[in-house]
């Protein structure tokens, strides 16, 4: 037997031994996977039962509180606080358990499990999301500048508006996945992307004409300003998250959103004027479009719909920001009184 054939035979025997080890490892993996699935089902079922019983207990305490004595009222208040804390614990537990997708994810992805089971996977996905958002913001900024000052063609406007639709649709999907994995973004800032997607889609269908040209430059200037504000927000909010995570005060899956939240407080005097300027520009867009919708040559349904959509965006952004600022000021005022 030649030396080369002997080496091939030794290589085969080594591969055979490694293959046997691989088979055993894979068998153990499948066994652990079945155990994991069983544990996930058990945990989800137990959490669901606990939440139902806590909900019933909370309602019972609220009914009893009306006729309780002072000591009983204090006990009820303590139990209510414990119930609220337990609900927060359940939220953190469910971030590591498979769950049904929301309506939007079901429509886009179907009933696909998007839960990331390890912290490393969650953090990697979140960081990739933030980088994606930053890069797209820069691309949108460059696109708006090009359409406003260089490329005065309807086709380039359509490409820009299509990019806006894709941007907001993708953000909505990615944020929905982050919410399924424990991110606490909620309220208006979840709805904001749906409204923005709708607005960009209507802009995409608006045919070229006199009314469109009257609003075109104003919209592109607004898009430039909005991209610049989002760029500033990204670095400002990322700095806030980095500092608060270092202090152990924030969830690692919190993310930068296109608005002001309670944890984004330090250095607010720099960012808040830009946010309010963007809000009132949305109101200005709404007023302009309402005026254009009454123009004698206006025949497009998109004008009035866009006016209403910009008005919704203004009200949602402005009122939510005011609410957060007021709550934070009130909290700081209460802390000052205690000191």
PAZA-86160 format. One line per 5 residues: their letters; for each residue x, y, z of C-alpha. Coordinates in steps of 0.25 Angstrom, whole numbers, plus 5000, padded with zeros to 4 digits. Example, Ala and Ser with C-alpha at 12.3 -4.5 7.8 and 13.67 -1.06 7.14 Angstrom:
2
as) 5049:4982:5031  5055:4996:5029
***
This chain:
339
xxxxx) 5000:5000:5000  5006:5014:4996  5009:5024:5007  4998:5034:5001  4987:5023:5002
xxxxx) 4992:5020:5017  4990:5035:5020  4976:5035:5014  4972:5023:5022  4977:5029:5035
xxxxx) 4970:5042:5032  4957:5034:5029  4959:5027:5043  4961:5040:5050  4948:5046:5043
xxxxx) 4941:5033:5047  4944:5036:5061  4940:5050:5061  4927:5047:5054  4923:5037:5065
xxxxx) 4926:5049:5075  4918:5058:5067  4906:5049:5066  4907:5047:5081  4907:5062:5083
xxxxx) 4896:5064:5073  4888:5054:5081  4890:5062:5094  4887:5075:5087  4873:5069:5082
xxxxx) 4870:5064:5096  4874:5078:5102  4865:5085:5092  4853:5076:5095  4855:5079:5110
xxxxx) 4857:5094:5107  4844:5094:5099  4837:5087:5110  4842:5097:5120  4838:5109:5111
xxxxx) 4824:5103:5110  4823:5101:5125  4828:5115:5129  4819:5122:5119  4807:5114:5124
xxxxx) 4811:5118:5139  4813:5132:5136  4799:5133:5129  4792:5127:5141  4800:5136:5150
xxxxx) 4796:5148:5142  4781:5144:5142  4781:5142:5157  4788:5155:5160  4778:5162:5151
xxxxx) 4767:5157:5159  4774:5160:5172  4776:5174:5168  4761:5176:5164  4757:5170:5177
xxxxx) 4767:5180:5185  4761:5191:5177  4747:5188:5181  4751:5185:5196  4759:5198:5197
xxxxx) 4746:5207:5197  4741:5201:5210  4755:5199:5216  4760:5205:5229  4773:5213:5230
xxxxx) 4782:5201:5233  4775:5192:5223  4777:5203:5212  4792:5203:5215  4792:5188:5214
xxxxx) 4785:5189:5201  4794:5200:5195  4806:5191:5199  4800:5179:5192  4797:5187:5180
xxxxx) 4811:5192:5179  4816:5177:5180  4806:5173:5169  4812:5184:5160  4826:5180:5163
xxxxx) 4822:5165:5160  4817:5170:5146  4830:5176:5143  4837:5163:5146  4828:5155:5137
xxxxx) 4831:5165:5126  4846:5162:5128  4843:5147:5128  4835:5147:5116  4846:5154:5108
xxxxx) 4853:5141:5108  4841:5132:5105  4835:5130:5091  4822:5138:5089  4811:5141:5078
xxxxx) 4815:5152:5069  4807:5164:5068  4797:5168:5057  4808:5175:5049  4818:5164:5050
xxxxx) 4808:5153:5047  4804:5161:5034  4818:5162:5030  4825:5150:5035  4814:5140:5039
xxxxx) 4814:5133:5052  4830:5132:5052  4837:5131:5066  4846:5144:5066  4850:5143:5081
xxxxx) 4865:5143:5083  4868:5135:5095  4882:5140:5099  4886:5154:5104  4898:5153:5094
xxxxx) 4888:5151:5082  4879:5162:5087  4890:5172:5088  4896:5169:5075  4882:5170:5068
xxxxx) 4880:5184:5075  4893:5189:5071  4891:5185:5057  4878:5192:5057  4884:5205:5062
xxxxx) 4895:5205:5051  4884:5202:5041  4876:5214:5045  4888:5223:5045  4892:5219:5031
xxxxx) 4878:5220:5026  4877:5234:5032  4890:5239:5025  4885:5233:5012  4871:5240:5013
xxxxx) 4878:5253:5017  4887:5252:5004  4875:5248:4996  4867:5260:5001  4878:5270:4998
xxxxx) 4880:5264:4984  4865:5265:4981  4864:5279:4986  4876:5286:4980  4881:5277:4969
xxxxx) 4871:5267:4963  4858:5274:4960  4851:5262:4954  4838:5255:4958  4845:5241:4956
xxxxx) 4856:5245:4967  4845:5250:4976  4838:5236:4974  4851:5229:4977  4852:5237:4990
xxxxx) 4838:5235:4995  4839:5220:4992  4852:5220:5000  4844:5227:5012  4833:5216:5011
xxxxx) 4843:5205:5011  4851:5212:5023  4839:5213:5032  4833:5199:5028  4847:5193:5032
xxxxx) 4848:5201:5045  4834:5197:5049  4837:5182:5046  4851:5183:5054  4845:5191:5066
xxxxx) 4833:5180:5067  4844:5169:5068  4851:5177:5078  4838:5179:5086  4836:5164:5085
xxxxx) 4850:5162:5092  4848:5172:5104  4850:5186:5099  4841:5195:5106  4838:5205:5095
xxxxx) 4822:5207:5095  4811:5217:5093  4812:5228:5082  4826:5225:5078  4821:5211:5073
xxxxx) 4809:5217:5065  4818:5228:5060  4825:5219:5049  4811:5214:5044  4807:5228:5042
xxxxx) 4820:5232:5035  4819:5220:5026  4805:5224:5022  4809:5238:5020  4821:5234:5011
xxxxx) 4812:5224:5003  4802:5235:5000  4814:5245:4996  4818:5234:4986  4804:5233:4980
xxxxx) 4803:5248:4978  4803:5251:4963  4812:5262:4958  4805:5275:4956  4803:5290:4960
xxxxx) 4799:5287:4974  4810:5276:4976  4821:5286:4971  4815:5297:4981  4818:5287:4993
xxxxx) 4830:5280:4987  4841:5289:4992  4835:5291:5006  4834:5276:5008  4848:5273:5003
xxxxx) 4853:5284:5013  4846:5278:5024  4852:5264:5021  4866:5270:5021  4863:5277:5035
xxxxx) 4857:5264:5040  4868:5256:5036  4878:5265:5043  4870:5265:5056  4869:5250:5055
xxxxx) 4884:5250:5053  4886:5258:5066  4876:5250:5073  4884:5237:5070  4897:5242:5077
xxxxx) 4890:5249:5088  4881:5237:5092  4892:5227:5090  4900:5235:5100  4889:5235:5110
xxxxx) 4887:5220:5108  4902:5218:5110  4903:5226:5123  4890:5220:5129  4894:5206:5125
xxxxx) 4908:5208:5132  4900:5212:5144  4891:5200:5143  4878:5209:5141  4874:5204:5128
xxxxx) 4870:5192:5120  4881:5188:5110  4870:5187:5099  4865:5201:5100  4867:5208:5087
xxxxx) 4868:5222:5081  4854:5226:5076  4849:5238:5068  4844:5246:5080  4848:5250:5094
xxxxx) 4846:5240:5106  4847:5241:5121  4862:5235:5121  4867:5245:5111  4868:5257:5121
xxxxx) 4882:5262:5123  4886:5272:5112  4872:5274:5108  4873:5289:5106  4881:5286:5094
xxxxx) 4872:5276:5087  4858:5281:5091  4858:5293:5083  4861:5285:5070  4850:5275:5074
xxxxx) 4839:5286:5076  4844:5293:5063  4841:5280:5056  4828:5278:5062  4823:5292:5058
xxxxx) 4829:5290:5044  4819:5278:5043  4808:5287:5047  4812:5297:5037  4812:5286:5026
xxxxx) 4798:5282:5031  4793:5297:5030  4800:5299:5016  4793:5286:5011  4780:5290:5016
xxxxx) 4781:5303:5008  4785:5296:4996  4774:5286:4997  4764:5298:4995  4772:5303:4983
xxxxx) 4763:5304:4971  4772:5295:4963  4774:5284:4973  4768:5271:4969  4776:5261:4976
xxxxx) 4771:5254:4989  4785:5253:4994  4786:5267:4998  4775:5267:5009  4779:5253:5014
xxxxx) 4794:5258:5015  4789:5270:5023  4781:5261:5033  4793:5252:5034  4803:5263:5037
xxxxx) 4793:5269:5047  4793:5255:5054  4808:5254:5054  4809:5268:5060  4799:5266:5071
xxxxx) 4805:5252:5075  4819:5257:5075  4816:5270:5082  4807:5265:5093  4815:5253:5096
xxxxx) 4828:5261:5097  4820:5271:5106  4815:5260:5115  4829:5254:5117  4835:5268:5120
xxxxx) 4824:5271:5130  4825:5258:5137  4840:5259:5138  4839:5273:5143  4829:5269:5153
xxxxx) 4838:5257:5158  4850:5266:5160  4841:5276:5167  4836:5265:5177  4851:5261:5179
xxxx) 4854:5275:5182  4843:5276:5193  4848:5263:5199  4862:5268:5201
***
